[in-house]
Each structure stands twice: as structure tokens, then as C-alpha cells.
Amino acid sequence: MSRKKGYGNHKKGSGRHVQLPEWVQASEAWSSLPPGPRALYVELKRCYNGSNNGEIYLSHRDAAKAINVHKNTIGGYFVALQERGFIHIKDGYCLGPNGVGKANKWALDELPTSDGLLAKKTFVKWRKK
């Protein structure tokens, strides 16, 4: 007897994906965002693995490389996301003991953090001035 070798054999799941819920996209804060900060938010969500919110490490240089913009441009994107309440800094940047810099650790406001704090969802209350 021969065994069928068809579609579906050796599958290991659907792979990773980034989920942008409808209620986030329907907010006024999201609709007012330019494309650059939206792309950065998707990159930050890519770094989220389901349990590391508040520990998301993404430097300006790595973020600029990931979304293909200049490293001087990316700072404004982080500011736009912070002003609208999509992200906040959990641990600020610093110069480590060996003289090596450490980047910010970010938290997504739509999700609870890894240390047990509830989701802030401040972007829902944001209004255009």
C-alpha cells in the first residue's frame, strides 16, 4: 500500500503573525497616524512574543533599519506613538557599566505588561486638537 503525500503533511503551524485588532484601528489616534509611525508600531508588535510586553527591546538604529528609514527620522515616529498613547517607555536608555549603551524597553499600551499591570489603552481617549 502506498501512502498519500499531499498538502498538509509536515505542517508545523501557521507561523508568526502580527495582529492589529479592529478596535485599535478604529480609534481616532490610529486614523491620525502617518504611515511611518504605523510601520514602526507593526515592528514593535513583531518584537512582542506574547509574554514580553514591557520588555520589548527595539533601538532607534534597529527600528530604522527594519522599516527602511534614516536613523534620524525614526525618533519622531517613536514620539508620535508615545504622544497618542500607543507605547510608553518601561525602562529608559542608559550607558551600561562597560560603556555600552542600552536602548529603551518599550511597552504596548493595548496589552497588559509582563509584570502584571493592566493595559492602559490611553490611545482610545486621545483626541485631535
FIMIKOL-563305 format. One record per atom (N, C-alpha, C): residue number from 1; residue in one letter; atom name; y, x, z. Coordinates in steps of 0.001 Angstrom, whole numbers, plus 500000, padded with zeros to 6 digits. Each point is the difference from the previous one (the first is absolute). Layout:
% residues N
- pos, code, site, py, px, pz
- NUM, A, CA, Y, X, Z .
...
This chain:
% residues 129
- pos, code, site, py, px, pz
- 1, M, N, 498821, 500823, 500000 .
- 1, M, CA, 501179, 499177, 500000 .
- 1, M, C, 501244, 500869, 500000 .
- 2, S, N, 500935, 499612, 499184 .
- 2, S, CA, 501251, 500760, 499970 .
- 2, S, C, 501046, 499299, 500858 .
- 3, R, N, 500812, 500781, 500584 .
- 3, R, CA, 501058, 499473, 500847 .
- 3, R, C, 501294, 499921, 499186 .
- 4, K, N, 500721, 498893, 500151 .
- 4, K, CA, 501260, 499849, 499279 .
- 4, K, C, 501059, 500915, 500600 .
- 5, K, N, 500737, 500653, 499137 .
- 5, K, CA, 501130, 500823, 500434 .
- 5, K, C, 501257, 499385, 499407 .
- 6, G, N, 500557, 499088, 500715 .
- 6, G, CA, 501170, 499289, 499486 .
- 6, G, C, 501225, 500262, 500838 .
- 7, Y, N, 500978, 499228, 499700 .
- 7, Y, CA, 501274, 500090, 500715 .
- 7, Y, C, 499790, 499642, 501469 .
- 8, G, N, 500594, 500748, 500866 .
- 8, G, CA, 499921, 499680, 501417 .
- 8, G, C, 499112, 500939, 500784 .
- 9, N, N, 499118, 500715, 499326 .
- 9, N, CA, 499173, 500959, 500722 .
- 9, N, C, 500856, 501202, 500389 .
- 10, H, N, 499776, 500517, 501136 .
- 10, H, CA, 500678, 501183, 500527 .
- 10, H, C, 501472, 499747, 500310 .
- 11, K, N, 500394, 498766, 500223 .
- 11, K, CA, 501370, 499704, 500389 .
- 11, K, C, 500180, 500329, 501474 .
- 12, K, N, 501172, 500502, 500328 .
- 12, K, CA, 500271, 500348, 501387 .
- 12, K, C, 501263, 499318, 500505 .
- 13, G, N, 500285, 498831, 499552 .
- 13, G, CA, 501190, 499287, 500450 .
- 13, G, C, 501085, 500014, 498938 .
- 14, S, N, 501060, 499329, 500313 .
- 14, S, CA, 501063, 499842, 499019 .
- 14, S, C, 501016, 501130, 500030 .
- 15, G, N, 499896, 500914, 500931 .
- 15, G, CA, 500966, 501088, 500086 .
- 15, G, C, 501224, 499579, 500784 .
- 16, R, N, 500909, 500957, 500193 .
- 16, R, CA, 501215, 499726, 500763 .
- 16, R, C, 501001, 499247, 499154 .
- 17, H, N, 500808, 499202, 500647 .
- 17, H, CA, 501068, 499279, 499328 .
- 17, H, C, 501144, 499789, 500984 .
- 18, V, N, 501183, 499719, 499464 .
- 18, V, CA, 501174, 499734, 500817 .
- 18, V, C, 500278, 498508, 499943 .
- 19, Q, N, 500114, 499396, 501144 .
- 19, Q, CA, 500234, 498563, 500072 .
- 19, Q, C, 501464, 499735, 500355 .
- 20, L, N, 500681, 499247, 499145 .
- 20, L, CA, 501366, 499544, 500278 .
- 20, L, C, 499954, 498484, 500157 .
- 21, P, N, 500003, 499516, 501233 .
- 21, P, CA, 499876, 498557, 500218 .
- 21, P, C, 501155, 499221, 499372 .
- 22, E, N, 499733, 498773, 499651 .
- 22, E, CA, 501001, 499145, 499367 .
- 22, E, C, 501193, 499757, 500915 .
- 23, W, N, 499766, 499840, 501293 .
- 23, W, CA, 501107, 499724, 500914 .
- 23, W, C, 500947, 501186, 500117 .
- 24, V, N, 499515, 501216, 499762 .
- 24, V, CA, 500877, 501174, 499982 .
- 24, V, C, 500835, 499984, 498729 .
- 25, Q, N, 499349, 499733, 498867 .
- 25, Q, CA, 500700, 499994, 498725 .
- 25, Q, C, 500981, 498833, 499881 .
- 26, A, N, 499785, 498932, 500731 .
- 26, A, CA, 500876, 498838, 499942 .
- 26, A, C, 501248, 500166, 500866 .
- 27, S, N, 500066, 501049, 500796 .
- 27, S, CA, 501150, 500187, 500886 .
- 27, S, C, 501232, 500432, 499203 .
- 28, E, N, 501160, 499682, 500538 .
- 28, E, CA, 501257, 500375, 499356 .
- 28, E, C, 500175, 501512, 499995 .
- 29, A, N, 499521, 500666, 501034 .
- 29, A, CA, 500096, 501453, 500071 .
- 29, A, C, 499234, 500655, 498852 .
- 30, W, N, 498812, 499478, 499673 .
- 30, W, CA, 499202, 500576, 498912 .
- 30, W, C, 500652, 499739, 498646 .
- 31, S, N, 500503, 498799, 499789 .
- 31, S, CA, 500586, 499665, 498699 .
- 31, S, C, 501288, 500771, 499739 .
- 32, S, N, 500665, 500480, 501045 .
- 32, S, CA, 501225, 500772, 499813 .
- 32, S, C, 499738, 501495, 499832 .
- 33, L, N, 498760, 500435, 500198 .
- 33, L, CA, 499678, 501428, 499890 .
- 33, L, C, 499982, 500460, 498541 .
- 34, P, N, 500615, 501141, 499703 .
- 34, P, CA, 499862, 500590, 498661 .
- 34, P, C, 498574, 500519, 499789 .
- 35, P, N, 499645, 500344, 498773 .
- 35, P, CA, 498625, 500453, 499712 .
- 35, P, C, 499580, 501280, 500732 .
- 36, G, N, 500919, 500920, 500221 .
- 36, G, CA, 499653, 501254, 500673 .
- 36, G, C, 499464, 499806, 501407 .
- 37, P, N, 500738, 499291, 500874 .
- 37, P, CA, 499470, 499754, 501342 .
- 37, P, C, 498713, 499166, 500005 .
- 38, R, N, 499849, 499110, 499027 .
- 38, R, CA, 498742, 499244, 499910 .
- 38, R, C, 498832, 500936, 499721 .
- 39, A, N, 500207, 500949, 499096 .
- 39, A, CA, 498947, 500971, 499687 .
- 39, A, C, 499675, 500852, 501226 .
- 40, L, N, 501020, 500365, 500759 .
- 40, L, CA, 499776, 500777, 501216 .
- 40, L, C, 499210, 499190, 501020 .
- 41, Y, N, 500293, 498708, 500121 .
- 41, Y, CA, 499267, 499164, 500944 .
- 41, Y, C, 498521, 499924, 499617 .
- 42, V, N, 499727, 499906, 498706 .
- 42, V, CA, 498604, 499985, 499542 .
- 42, V, C, 499326, 501321, 500360 .
- 43, E, N, 500704, 501116, 499876 .
- 43, E, CA, 499436, 501300, 500385 .
- 43, E, C, 499707, 500051, 501491 .
- 44, L, N, 500913, 499471, 500808 .
- 44, L, CA, 499759, 499964, 501446 .
- 44, L, C, 498787, 499132, 500328 .
- 45, K, N, 499859, 498882, 499301 .
- 45, K, CA, 498824, 499144, 500213 .
- 45, K, C, 498720, 500704, 499565 .
- 46, R, N, 500085, 500868, 498979 .
- 46, R, CA, 498822, 500765, 499578 .
- 46, R, C, 499540, 500947, 501092 .
- 47, C, N, 500944, 500506, 500785 .
- 47, C, CA, 499658, 500923, 501093 .
- 47, C, C, 499407, 499264, 501203 .
- 48, Y, N, 500192, 498700, 500060 .
- 48, Y, CA, 499464, 499204, 501103 .
- 48, Y, C, 498513, 499747, 499761 .
- 49, N, N, 499170, 500334, 500988 .
- 49, N, CA, 498553, 499871, 499818 .
- 49, N, C, 499388, 498845, 500788 .
- 50, G, N, 500831, 499180, 500608 .
- 50, G, CA, 499494, 498865, 500755 .
- 50, G, C, 500113, 500178, 501493 .
- 51, S, N, 500184, 501241, 500459 .
- 51, S, CA, 500092, 500223, 501442 .
- 51, S, C, 501030, 501053, 500384 .
- 52, N, N, 500783, 500508, 499055 .
- 52, N, CA, 500914, 501095, 500323 .
- 52, N, C, 501473, 499611, 499912 .
- 53, N, N, 500323, 498718, 500152 .
- 53, N, CA, 501401, 499603, 499937 .
- 53, N, C, 500742, 500593, 501195 .
- 54, G, N, 501103, 500635, 499737 .
- 54, G, CA, 500732, 500749, 501025 .
- 54, G, C, 499673, 501477, 499935 .
- 55, E, N, 498985, 500349, 499283 .
- 55, E, CA, 499580, 501393, 499815 .
- 55, E, C, 499993, 500371, 498514 .
- 56, I, N, 500696, 499232, 499179 .
- 56, I, CA, 500009, 500254, 498556 .
- 56, I, C, 500900, 501184, 499723 .
- 57, Y, N, 499424, 501051, 499494 .
- 57, Y, CA, 500732, 501229, 499717 .
- 57, Y, C, 500313, 500041, 498511 .
- 58, L, N, 501294, 500027, 499671 .
- 58, L, CA, 500425, 500150, 498614 .
- 58, L, C, 501360, 500688, 500008 .
- 59, S, N, 500004, 501259, 499570 .
- 59, S, CA, 501245, 500758, 499956 .
- 59, S, C, 500816, 499582, 498786 .
- 60, H, N, 501266, 500355, 500012 .
- 60, H, CA, 500867, 499691, 498860 .
- 60, H, C, 499494, 500695, 498738 .
- 61, R, N, 499579, 501229, 500140 .
- 61, R, CA, 499533, 500752, 498835 .
- 61, R, C, 498727, 499385, 499410 .
- 62, D, N, 499054, 499630, 500866 .
- 62, D, CA, 498759, 499379, 499516 .
- 62, D, C, 500265, 498627, 499381 .
- 63, A, N, 500913, 499233, 500604 .
- 63, A, CA, 500327, 498683, 499474 .
- 63, A, C, 500676, 500115, 498639 .
- 64, A, N, 500913, 500956, 499859 .
- 64, A, CA, 500683, 500196, 498722 .
- 64, A, C, 499017, 500387, 498906 .
- 65, K, N, 499049, 500834, 500350 .
- 65, K, CA, 498982, 500417, 499029 .
- 65, K, C, 499105, 498817, 499617 .
- 66, A, N, 499674, 499157, 500966 .
- 66, A, CA, 499089, 498873, 499752 .
- 66, A, C, 500611, 498952, 499079 .
- 67, I, N, 501301, 499733, 500139 .
- 67, I, CA, 500607, 498971, 499145 .
- 67, I, C, 500844, 500603, 498883 .
- 68, N, N, 499927, 501311, 499842 .
- 68, N, CA, 500592, 500705, 498863 .
- 68, N, C, 501522, 499869, 499942 .
- 69, V, N, 500656, 500299, 501128 .
- 69, V, CA, 501458, 500069, 500041 .
- 69, V, C, 500392, 501330, 500630 .
- 70, H, N, 501285, 500331, 499932 .
- 70, H, CA, 500473, 501249, 500593 .
- 70, H, C, 500006, 499884, 501521 .
- 71, K, N, 499787, 501122, 500674 .
- 71, K, CA, 499908, 499968, 501468 .
- 71, K, C, 501313, 499608, 500668 .
- 72, N, N, 501136, 500146, 499317 .
- 72, N, CA, 501281, 499567, 500568 .
- 72, N, C, 500199, 498491, 499874 .
- 73, T, N, 499263, 499356, 499137 .
- 73, T, CA, 500125, 498561, 499778 .
- 73, T, C, 499225, 499196, 501032 .
- 74, I, N, 498907, 500539, 500465 .
- 74, I, CA, 499056, 499238, 500826 .
- 74, I, C, 500580, 499615, 501364 .
- 75, G, N, 500945, 500782, 500509 .
- 75, G, CA, 500603, 499700, 501300 .
- 75, G, C, 500665, 498636, 500027 .
- 76, G, N, 500690, 499652, 498929 .
- 76, G, CA, 500640, 498689, 499905 .
- 76, G, C, 498993, 498866, 499972 .
- 77, Y, N, 498829, 500269, 499439 .
- 77, Y, CA, 498942, 498978, 499965 .
- 77, Y, C, 499470, 499715, 501396 .
- 78, F, N, 499803, 501065, 500787 .
- 78, F, CA, 499565, 499809, 501385 .
- 78, F, C, 501052, 499222, 500791 .
- 79, V, N, 501280, 500321, 499783 .
- 79, V, CA, 501088, 499311, 500701 .
- 79, V, C, 500026, 498520, 499623 .
- 80, A, N, 499828, 499694, 498717 .
- 80, A, CA, 500006, 498601, 499560 .
- 80, A, C, 498872, 499210, 500659 .
- 81, L, N, 498817, 500599, 500106 .
- 81, L, CA, 498874, 499318, 500643 .
- 81, L, C, 500238, 499816, 501494 .
- 82, Q, N, 500630, 500982, 500638 .
- 82, Q, CA, 500295, 499878, 501421 .
- 82, Q, C, 501082, 498953, 500259 .
- 83, E, N, 501048, 499977, 499180 .
- 83, E, CA, 501080, 499039, 500194 .
- 83, E, C, 499518, 498562, 499865 .
- 84, R, N, 499060, 499773, 499102 .
- 84, R, CA, 499495, 498643, 499789 .
- 84, R, C, 498883, 499645, 500969 .
- 85, G, N, 499507, 500950, 500770 .
- 85, G, CA, 499014, 499713, 501037 .
- 85, G, C, 498555, 500050, 499550 .
- 86, F, N, 499707, 500720, 498919 .
- 86, F, CA, 498610, 500129, 499549 .
- 86, F, C, 499266, 501117, 500731 .
- 87, I, N, 500707, 501050, 500382 .
- 87, I, CA, 499379, 501140, 500677 .
- 87, I, C, 500905, 500464, 501135 .
- 88, H, N, 499433, 500739, 500919 .
- 88, H, CA, 500787, 500691, 501011 .
- 88, H, C, 499296, 501296, 500377 .
- 89, I, N, 500769, 500917, 500574 .
- 89, I, CA, 499464, 501302, 500394 .
- 89, I, C, 499339, 499863, 501364 .
- 90, K, N, 498759, 500417, 500092 .
- 90, K, CA, 499283, 499995, 501277 .
- 90, K, C, 500211, 501330, 500714 .
- 91, D, N, 499801, 501105, 499298 .
- 91, D, CA, 500272, 501349, 500508 .
- 91, D, C, 500901, 500689, 499001 .
- 92, G, N, 501124, 500496, 500473 .
- 92, G, CA, 500951, 500663, 499121 .
- 92, G, C, 499543, 501399, 499601 .
- 93, Y, N, 500671, 500524, 498993 .
- 93, Y, CA, 499670, 501344, 499519 .
- 93, Y, C, 500448, 501036, 501029 .
- 94, C, N, 499370, 501156, 499938 .
- 94, C, CA, 500366, 501090, 500899 .
- 94, C, C, 499500, 501318, 499421 .
- 95, L, N, 500473, 501061, 500580 .
- 95, L, CA, 499521, 501322, 499640 .
- 95, L, C, 498925, 500364, 501007 .
- 96, G, N, 498791, 500232, 499523 .
- 96, G, CA, 498875, 500282, 500885 .
- 96, G, C, 500118, 501354, 500685 .
- 97, P, N, 499097, 500299, 500913 .
- 97, P, CA, 500067, 501247, 500766 .
- 97, P, C, 499840, 501252, 499131 .
- 98, N, N, 499348, 499862, 498868 .
- 98, N, CA, 499807, 501153, 499119 .
- 98, N, C, 501101, 500110, 498952 .
- 99, G, N, 501023, 499168, 500096 .
- 99, G, CA, 501073, 500013, 499028 .
- 99, G, C, 499701, 499180, 498765 .
- 100, V, N, 498903, 499266, 500030 .
- 100, V, CA, 499627, 499148, 498874 .
- 100, V, C, 500508, 498583, 500289 .
- 101, G, N, 500712, 499419, 499039 .
- 101, G, CA, 500552, 498666, 500192 .
- 101, G, C, 498929, 498924, 499976 .
- 102, K, N, 500227, 498936, 500767 .
- 102, K, CA, 499109, 498843, 500012 .
- 102, K, C, 500804, 498789, 499570 .
- 103, A, N, 499461, 499234, 499082 .
- 103, A, CA, 500705, 498845, 499451 .
- 103, A, C, 499898, 498801, 500941 .
- 104, N, N, 500786, 498974, 499684 .
- 104, N, CA, 499976, 498749, 500771 .
- 104, N, C, 498629, 499338, 499917 .
- 105, K, N, 499693, 499240, 501030 .
- 105, K, CA, 498836, 499114, 499968 .
- 105, K, C, 500559, 498589, 499922 .
- 106, W, N, 499561, 499259, 498989 .
- 106, W, CA, 500556, 498701, 499689 .
- 106, W, C, 499100, 498874, 500483 .
- 107, A, N, 500613, 498847, 500254 .
- 107, A, CA, 499270, 498779, 500336 .
- 107, A, C, 500478, 498898, 499066 .
- 108, L, N, 499078, 499221, 499473 .
- 108, L, CA, 500312, 498848, 499158 .
- 108, L, C, 500246, 498809, 500914 .
- 109, D, N, 501121, 499329, 499818 .
- 109, D, CA, 500371, 498910, 500911 .
- 109, D, C, 499230, 498713, 499767 .
- 110, E, N, 499238, 499900, 498924 .
- 110, E, CA, 499239, 498770, 499765 .
- 110, E, C, 498664, 500002, 500729 .
- 111, L, N, 499612, 501144, 500582 .
- 111, L, CA, 498688, 500137, 500636 .
- 111, L, C, 500138, 500480, 501437 .
- 112, P, N, 499042, 499672, 500871 .
- 112, P, CA, 500026, 500547, 501356 .
- 112, P, C, 499727, 501503, 499977 .
- 113, T, N, 500577, 500722, 500945 .
- 113, T, CA, 499833, 501451, 500034 .
- 113, T, C, 498687, 500381, 500671 .
- 114, S, N, 499631, 501257, 499833 .
- 114, S, CA, 498728, 500481, 500536 .
- 114, S, C, 500003, 500082, 501522 .
- 115, D, N, 501185, 500016, 500627 .
- 115, D, CA, 500049, 500047, 501461 .
- 115, D, C, 500084, 498604, 500638 .
- 116, G, N, 499764, 498954, 499205 .
- 116, G, CA, 499874, 498656, 500544 .
- 116, G, C, 501250, 499139, 499955 .
- 117, L, N, 501121, 500523, 499499 .
- 117, L, CA, 501207, 499180, 499904 .
- 117, L, C, 499879, 499009, 498847 .
- 118, L, N, 500552, 498821, 500190 .
- 118, L, CA, 499944, 498975, 498971 .
- 118, L, C, 500903, 500347, 498822 .
- 119, A, N, 499743, 499364, 498866 .
- 119, A, CA, 500814, 500226, 498807 .
- 119, A, C, 501413, 499488, 500236 .
- 120, K, N, 501014, 500777, 499594 .
- 120, K, CA, 501397, 499609, 500205 .
- 120, K, C, 500460, 498950, 498995 .
- 121, K, N, 499646, 500187, 498744 .
- 121, K, CA, 500370, 499087, 498904 .
- 121, K, C, 501502, 499753, 499941 .
- 122, T, N, 500800, 501023, 500201 .
- 122, T, CA, 501460, 499853, 499990 .
- 122, T, C, 500531, 499715, 498608 .
- 123, F, N, 499262, 500330, 498962 .
- 123, F, CA, 500465, 499742, 498639 .
- 123, F, C, 500075, 498510, 499693 .
- 124, V, N, 499270, 499172, 500738 .
- 124, V, CA, 500037, 498557, 499781 .
- 124, V, C, 501366, 499433, 500373 .
- 125, K, N, 500635, 500573, 501016 .
- 125, K, CA, 501303, 499518, 500460 .
- 125, K, C, 501161, 500616, 499236 .
- 126, W, N, 499747, 501005, 499180 .
- 126, W, CA, 501076, 500692, 499289 .
- 126, W, C, 500662, 499078, 498984 .
- 127, R, N, 501329, 500023, 499965 .
- 127, R, CA, 500774, 499199, 499053 .
- 127, R, C, 500993, 500887, 499274 .
- 128, K, N, 500233, 499708, 498753 .
- 128, K, CA, 500966, 500734, 499191 .
- 128, K, C, 501405, 499696, 500493 .
- 129, K, N, 500822, 501037, 500132 .
- 129, K, CA, 501374, 499822, 500514 .
- 129, K, C, 500954, 499636, 498888 .
